[in-house]
Amino acid sequence: MHLSKEIYAEIENIVGPENICGDPAIMPSYHDSEIGAVVLPKDAEEVQAIVKLCNKHKIQFIAMSTGFIRAQIPRGSIYLDLRRMNHIIEINEENMYAVVEPYVTSAELQAELFKRGLNCSIKGSGSQCTSIIRGHGHMDISTSGDDRNQLAMEWVTPAGDLIRLGSLGSVNEWFCGDGPGPSLRGVISGRGSGDALAEGGVITKSAMKLYHWPGPVEFPLEGNSPNYNLKEMPAHFMIRYFSFPSVDKMYEAELKIGESEIAFELMGFNVAMLSANVSSSLEKEIQFLEKAKKEVQGPGFYVIIAANSQEEFEYNQKVLEQIITETGGKSLKLVEDPRVAGILLIHGIRICASIRETFRSRAPGGKAYGFQIMGQRDVCIKWIGEAAERKKKLIEKGLGADDGGVFFGWSVEHSHLGKTEIFFDPSPDPRSVEAILAWQQETAWNALNNHLAVPTHLPLEIIGPRVSNYHIWSKKMDEAFNPNGVTIFLPSLTG
């Protein structure tokens, strides 16, 4: 155990002996480093007491909820496992918000909301992740994303102060994240890039914005995951995948669909990600990918129509058909198959194939290298499009894996904003990783020098002077909120 008996006893007095563990045989199940102890607090008060103790003894800590991302954790650190904080505190149907603790997953929350005709934004990392961290996801076109959906919050700072943010701190209500009065949501949510202070402390409760749900209380499934099927498409729902002759035509279609507000969901998967979503095994995924690559004419997206009545459904269909005709879109016949359409619909709304998308088979020693950018979709596409051309050339030389699509993205808030991402898997060629890292650096510098994005792949000291001396302000905030440096910098409630 890499924690003194005295400090271990202090923590034990806070949470009880059954809620702390320093057994070396147990630690590897949490992390492969030499953690000091795993601690399971039950509420904000216990979290606050533990964080204050960490400051007292200058011990670093990290808070994890469902743990989708693994961090580099220094030896002897405290690992806060928040699984006991797993309650849906309130679902306010009238004012359309839910108050949740960090271990409530998006899947759990959404299931309860469906019973009430409501829905929530879910991050693209998947519904198995906590429902309260910021992020973008498949339903952004109709539910928005990121910190737009975080309302009032309860936050234990890295220094151990308990702060109630937004309307919670002003009038003890959960309806607003920005006041009345001064707001710290920009600090919490990490608007911007780099090591924003959002990566400190622990969010112990948060109110999340809710949306109307026109679908069933539950989907009529048969079979068992991953070999299950949707018995029938819900009334007034439809899903299609369209490919386009060019990026410009795809973008034009996105804008028109956004302006018409007919889409429940628009997700710009490349065909590799599409294949991962509709397949139950790696073998079937590869088979589907090879078929899809032959059928698509270029970049594309899938779109879900979800209406409240037959009349609205027919109208949405007609508008969609006209937009696709005007932009030269082509429907992927593979997705018109009812079985495939049903699986894609479920995965698109329940967001339950993200692990397959993320951990698909890669070359030895490989991982996905790339970029994410949120903002004006045309600017995103301009920058990523240039990177995609260089990516294609490396693929042709065998220096990168061919994923069947050079980049992907989606519309946010009916196309007022957009998200674009590009990732690059290495090939078996031993020169591949080095080539992709060079591609990544060139892409980052192009973004910075041409004022297209703020790339996080460059040192903060280089980025900061280009964005209002962000590095200086970030350091000042860190010194103010995290004076003893006890926070391990990752998003407060990772995954």
C-alpha positions in Angstrom: 0.0 0.0 0.0 1.5 3.4 -1.0 -0.4 5.4 1.6 0.6 5.8 5.3 -1.5 4.0 7.9 -2.3 7.4 9.5 -3.7 8.9 6.3 -5.5 5.7 5.4 -7.2 5.8 8.9 -8.2 9.5 8.3 -10.0 8.6 5.1 -11.5 5.5 6.7 -13.1 7.7 9.3 -14.7 9.7 6.6 -16.2 6.9 4.4 -16.1 3.9 6.7 -13.8 0.8 6.5 -16.0 -0.9 3.8 -15.6 2.0 1.4 -11.8 2.3 1.2 -9.3 -0.2 -0.2 -5.5 -0.2 -0.5 -5.1 -3.9 -1.2 -2.4 -4.4 -3.9 -4.4 -7.3 -5.3 -7.4 -5.1 -5.9 -5.7 -2.0 -7.3 -5.0 -3.4 -10.8 -8.7 -3.8 -11.4 -8.9 0.0 -11.2 -5.6 1.0 -12.8 -2.2 -0.4 -13.7 -0.3 2.2 -11.6 0.5 2.0 -8.0 -2.6 3.8 -6.6 -2.5 4.8 -2.9 -6.1 3.8 -2.3 -9.5 3.5 -3.9 -12.2 5.5 -2.0 -16.0 5.3 -2.5 -17.7 8.5 -1.2 -21.5 8.5 -0.9 -22.2 12.3 -1.2 -20.8 15.8 -1.7 -19.9 16.1 2.0 -17.7 13.0 1.9 -16.1 14.1 -1.4 -15.4 17.5 0.1 -13.8 16.0 3.3 -11.6 13.7 1.2 -10.4 16.6 -1.1 -9.6 18.7 1.9 -7.6 15.9 3.3 -5.7 15.5 0.0 -4.9 19.2 0.2 -3.7 18.9 3.8 -1.3 16.1 3.0 -0.5 17.2 -0.6 -1.8 14.0 -2.1 -3.1 14.0 -5.7 -6.6 12.6 -6.5 -8.7 11.8 -9.5 -12.5 11.3 -9.6 -14.0 8.7 -11.9 -17.5 7.8 -12.6 -18.1 5.1 -15.2 -14.4 5.3 -16.3 -14.5 5.3 -20.1 -11.1 7.0 -20.3 -8.0 5.8 -18.4 -5.6 8.4 -17.0 -2.0 8.4 -16.1 -2.2 8.3 -12.3 0.9 9.1 -10.2 2.0 6.6 -7.5 0.2 7.0 -4.2 -2.7 9.0 -5.5 -6.3 8.7 -4.3 -8.8 7.3 -6.8 -12.3 8.5 -6.0 -14.7 5.8 -7.3 -18.1 7.6 -7.5 -20.3 4.5 -8.0 -22.2 5.0 -4.8 -23.3 8.4 -6.1 -25.8 6.9 -8.5 -29.1 8.6 -7.9 -31.5 10.4 -10.2 -32.4 13.1 -7.7 -35.3 14.7 -9.7 -37.0 14.6 -13.1 -38.9 17.9 -13.4 -41.3 17.3 -16.3 -42.8 20.8 -16.2 -39.5 22.7 -16.5 -37.8 19.9 -18.5 -34.7 19.2 -16.5 -33.3 16.3 -14.5 -30.9 16.4 -11.5 -28.5 13.5 -11.3 -25.4 12.3 -9.5 -22.2 11.4 -11.4 -22.7 7.6 -11.6 -26.1 7.9 -13.3 -25.4 6.7 -16.9 -27.0 8.3 -19.9 -28.7 4.9 -20.6 -30.3 4.9 -17.2 -31.5 8.5 -17.4 -32.8 8.1 -20.9 -34.8 5.0 -20.0 -36.6 6.8 -17.3 -37.2 9.8 -19.5 -38.7 7.8 -22.3 -41.5 6.8 -19.8 -42.4 10.5 -19.5 -42.1 11.4 -23.2 -38.8 13.1 -22.7 -35.2 12.7 -23.9 -31.8 14.0 -23.2 -28.6 14.8 -25.0 -26.1 11.9 -24.9 -22.4 12.2 -25.6 -20.9 10.4 -28.6 -18.7 8.3 -26.2 -21.8 6.3 -25.4 -24.8 5.9 -23.1 -22.7 3.7 -20.8 -20.9 7.0 -19.7 -22.0 9.4 -17.0 -24.9 11.6 -18.0 -23.5 14.8 -16.6 -20.2 15.5 -18.3 -19.9 17.8 -21.3 -19.6 16.4 -24.8 -21.2 16.2 -28.3 -23.2 13.4 -29.7 -25.4 11.9 -32.3 -28.6 13.8 -31.4 -26.9 17.3 -31.4 -29.1 18.5 -34.3 -32.2 18.4 -32.1 -30.8 18.3 -28.5 -27.7 20.4 -28.8 -24.6 19.3 -26.9 -21.7 20.2 -24.8 -22.2 22.6 -21.9 -25.5 23.8 -23.5 -27.2 21.1 -21.6 -25.6 21.5 -18.2 -27.7 23.7 -15.9 -27.1 24.4 -12.2 -24.4 22.3 -10.6 -22.9 21.4 -7.2 -19.1 21.4 -7.4 -16.3 20.5 -5.0 -13.3 22.6 -6.1 -9.7 21.2 -6.2 -9.1 23.1 -2.9 -12.1 21.4 -1.3 -14.7 24.2 -1.3 -18.3 23.3 -2.0 -19.8 25.7 -4.6 -23.3 25.7 -5.9 -23.3 27.2 -9.4 -25.9 29.0 -11.4 -29.5 29.4 -10.0 -28.7 26.8 -7.4 -26.4 29.2 -5.6 -28.8 32.1 -6.0 -32.3 30.9 -5.4 -31.7 27.2 -4.6 -33.3 26.1 -7.9 -31.8 24.0 -10.7 -33.1 25.7 -13.8 -30.1 27.8 -15.0 -26.4 27.3 -15.2 -25.4 30.9 -15.5 -27.1 32.8 -12.7 -28.8 35.0 -11.6 -25.5 36.7 -10.8 -21.9 36.0 -11.8 -21.3 32.6 -13.5 -18.4 30.1 -13.2 -19.8 27.8 -15.9 -17.0 28.8 -18.3 -14.5 27.6 -15.8 -16.3 24.4 -15.1 -17.2 23.5 -18.6 -13.8 24.4 -20.1 -14.9 26.5 -23.0 -11.8 26.7 -25.1 -8.8 24.4 -25.4 -5.9 23.2 -23.4 -5.9 22.4 -19.7 -9.0 24.3 -18.8 -10.0 24.2 -15.1 -12.9 22.0 -16.0 -10.4 19.3 -15.4 -10.3 20.0 -11.7 -12.4 19.1 -8.7 -15.6 16.9 -8.7 -19.0 17.7 -10.0 -21.3 16.0 -7.4 -24.7 16.9 -8.8 -25.8 18.5 -12.0 -29.1 19.5 -13.6 -29.4 18.5 -17.3 -31.7 20.0 -19.9 -34.4 17.7 -21.3 -36.3 17.5 -24.6 -39.5 16.1 -26.1 -39.4 12.4 -27.2 -41.9 11.4 -29.9 -41.1 7.7 -29.7 -42.1 4.6 -27.7 -41.5 4.0 -24.0 -39.1 1.2 -25.0 -38.0 -0.3 -28.3 -39.5 -3.6 -29.2 -36.4 -5.8 -29.4 -35.9 -9.5 -29.9 -32.8 -11.6 -29.3 -29.9 -10.7 -27.1 -27.1 -8.1 -27.5 -25.3 -7.9 -29.8 -27.5 -10.3 -31.8 -30.8 -8.5 -31.4 -33.3 -7.1 -33.8 -35.9 -4.4 -33.8 -39.2 -6.2 -34.3 -40.7 -3.2 -36.1 -39.8 0.4 -36.9 -41.6 2.7 -34.4 -44.5 4.7 -35.8 -43.4 7.9 -37.6 -39.7 7.0 -37.6 -37.4 6.5 -40.5 -33.6 6.2 -41.0 -31.5 6.5 -44.1 -27.8 6.8 -45.0 -27.0 9.2 -47.9 -23.7 9.6 -49.7 -22.9 12.6 -51.9 -20.7 13.4 -54.9 -18.6 16.0 -52.9 -18.1 17.5 -49.5 -19.7 20.7 -50.7 -22.9 18.9 -51.7 -23.0 17.0 -48.4 -22.6 20.3 -46.5 -25.4 21.9 -48.6 -27.7 19.1 -47.7 -26.8 19.4 -44.0 -27.7 23.1 -44.1 -31.0 22.6 -45.8 -32.0 19.8 -43.5 -31.1 22.0 -40.5 -33.0 25.0 -41.9 -36.1 22.9 -42.4 -35.8 21.4 -38.9 -37.1 18.0 -40.1 -34.4 15.9 -38.6 -34.3 14.3 -35.2 -30.8 13.2 -35.8 -28.1 13.8 -38.4 -24.8 12.0 -37.9 -22.0 12.2 -40.4 -20.4 8.8 -39.9 -17.9 7.5 -42.4 -18.7 4.0 -43.6 -16.2 2.4 -41.2 -18.1 3.9 -38.2 -21.4 2.9 -39.9 -20.1 -0.6 -40.2 -19.2 -0.8 -36.6 -22.7 0.3 -35.6 -24.6 -2.3 -37.6 -22.4 -5.3 -37.1 -22.3 -7.8 -34.2 -18.8 -9.0 -34.8 -15.5 -7.9 -36.3 -15.8 -10.3 -39.2 -19.3 -9.0 -40.1 -18.1 -5.4 -39.7 -15.3 -6.0 -42.2 -17.8 -7.6 -44.6 -20.3 -4.8 -44.3 -17.5 -2.2 -44.8 -16.3 -3.7 -48.0 -19.8 -3.8 -49.4 -20.5 -0.2 -48.3 -17.3 1.2 -49.8 -18.3 -0.1 -53.2 -21.8 1.5 -53.0 -21.2 5.0 -51.6 -20.3 7.8 -54.0 -18.5 10.0 -51.5 -18.9 11.5 -48.0 -22.2 11.0 -46.2 -24.4 11.0 -43.2 -27.3 9.1 -41.7 -30.5 11.0 -40.8 -33.4 10.0 -38.5 -36.9 11.4 -39.0 -39.1 11.2 -35.9 -42.5 12.8 -36.0 -45.5 13.2 -33.7 -48.2 12.4 -36.3 -48.6 10.8 -39.7 -49.1 14.1 -41.4 -45.9 15.5 -39.9 -44.0 12.4 -40.8 -45.1 12.5 -44.5 -44.2 16.2 -44.7 -40.7 15.5 -43.3 -40.2 12.7 -45.8 -41.2 14.9 -48.7 -38.9 17.7 -47.6 -36.0 15.3 -47.1 -36.6 13.7 -50.5 -36.5 17.1 -52.2 -33.2 18.1 -50.4 -31.5 14.9 -51.3 -32.6 15.2 -54.9 -31.3 18.8 -55.1 -27.9 17.9 -53.7 -27.3 14.6 -55.6 -27.5 12.4 -52.6 -27.7 8.6 -52.9 -29.4 6.3 -50.4 -27.2 3.4 -49.2 -29.3 0.3 -50.0 -27.6 -1.7 -47.3 -29.3 0.6 -44.7 -32.7 0.3 -46.3 -32.7 -3.3 -45.2 -35.2 -3.3 -42.2 -32.9 -5.3 -40.0 -29.9 -3.0 -40.6 -32.1 0.1 -40.3 -33.5 -1.1 -37.0 -30.1 -1.7 -35.5 -28.7 1.6 -36.7 -31.8 3.4 -35.3 -31.3 1.8 -31.8 -27.6 2.6 -31.8 -28.2 6.1 -33.1 -30.6 7.0 -30.3 -29.4 4.8 -27.4 -25.8 5.5 -28.4 -24.7 1.9 -27.6 -22.1 1.1 -30.3 -19.5 3.8 -29.4 -17.2 1.3 -27.8 -17.1 -0.7 -31.0 -16.3 2.5 -33.0 -13.5 3.4 -30.6 -11.9 0.1 -30.0 -12.1 -1.5 -33.5 -9.2 -3.6 -34.6 -6.0 -1.7 -35.4 -2.5 -2.4 -36.5 0.0 -3.5 -33.8 0.9 -0.6 -31.5 -1.6 1.6 -33.2 -4.2 4.0 -31.9 -6.4 6.6 -33.6 -4.6 9.9 -34.1 -6.6 13.0 -35.0 -8.6 16.1 -34.3 -11.9 17.3 -33.1 -13.3 20.8 -33.8 -16.6 22.4 -32.8 -17.8 25.6 -34.4 -18.7 26.8 -37.9 -19.1 23.7 -40.0 -17.8 25.4 -43.2 -14.6 26.4 -41.3 -14.3 23.0 -39.8 -14.7 21.3 -43.3 -12.1 23.7 -44.9 -9.4 22.8 -42.3 -10.3 19.1 -42.0 -10.7 18.8 -45.8 -7.1 19.9 -46.4 -5.9 17.4 -43.8 -8.1 14.7 -45.5 -6.3 15.2 -48.8 -3.0 14.6 -47.2 -4.4 11.6 -45.4 -5.6 10.1 -48.7 -2.0 10.3 -50.1 -0.6 8.5 -47.1 -3.2 5.8 -47.4 -2.3 5.3 -51.1 1.4 4.8 -50.0 0.3 2.2 -47.4 1.2 4.5 -44.5 -2.3 4.5 -43.0 -5.4 2.4 -42.7 -8.2 3.0 -45.2 -11.3 3.6 -43.1 -13.6 4.1 -46.1 -14.1 7.8 -45.2 -11.6 10.6 -44.7 -13.4 12.4 -41.9 -16.8 12.7 -40.3 -19.0 15.3 -38.6 -22.5 16.4 -37.8 -24.8 19.3 -37.4 -25.6 21.0 -34.1 -28.7 22.9 -33.2 -30.3 22.5 -36.7 -27.0 23.4 -38.4 -26.3 26.7 -36.6 -23.1 25.0 -35.5 -21.2 21.8 -36.4 -18.7 19.3 -35.2 -16.0 17.8 -37.4 -13.5 15.1 -36.6 -10.8 13.3 -38.4 -8.9 10.3 -37.1 -6.2 8.2 -38.7 -5.4 4.6 -37.8 -1.9 3.3 -38.6 -1.3 0.5 -41.1 1.0 -2.5 -40.5 3.8 -0.6 -42.2 6.4 0.1 -39.5 6.8 3.7 -40.9 3.1 4.4 -40.5 3.0 5.9 -37.0 5.8 8.3 -37.7 4.1 9.4 -40.9 0.8 10.0 -39.1 2.4 11.9 -36.3 4.0 14.2 -38.9 0.6 14.6 -40.6 -1.0 15.4 -37.2 1.6 18.1 -36.5 1.2 19.7 -39.9 -2.5 19.8 -39.5 -2.2 21.5 -36.1 0.1 24.2 -37.4 -2.1 24.8 -40.5 -5.1 25.3 -38.1 -3.2 27.7 -35.9 -1.5 29.8 -38.7 -4.6 30.1 -40.8 -6.9 30.9 -37.8 -9.1 27.9 -38.4 -9.1 26.3 -35.0 -7.2 26.1 -31.7 -5.3 22.8 -31.9 -4.7 21.0 -28.6 -1.8 19.0 -30.1 0.6 22.0 -29.7 2.0 23.2 -26.4 -0.2 25.6 -24.5 2.7 28.2 -24.5 2.4 28.3 -28.3 -1.4 28.3 -28.5 -2.0 30.8 -25.6 -0.6 34.0 -27.2 -2.8 33.4 -30.2 -6.0 33.3 -28.1 -6.0 36.2 -25.7 -3.1 34.9 -23.7 -5.2 31.9 -22.6 -2.2 30.2 -21.1 -1.7 33.0 -18.6 -5.4 33.1 -17.6 -5.5 29.3 -17.3 -2.5 29.3 -15.0 -4.0 32.1 -12.9 -7.3 30.1 -12.5 -5.3 27.0 -11.6 -3.4 28.8 -8.9 -6.7 30.2 -7.5 -8.8 27.0 -7.5 -6.1 24.4 -7.2 -3.4 26.0 -5.0 -1.8 22.7 -3.9 -1.8 21.0 -7.2 -3.7 18.0 -5.9 -5.9 17.5 -9.0 -4.9 15.0 -11.7 -5.8 16.8 -14.9 -8.6 15.0 -16.7 -12.3 15.8 -17.1 -13.7 15.9 -13.6 -16.1 13.0 -14.3 -14.3 11.0 -17.0 -16.8 8.8 -18.9 
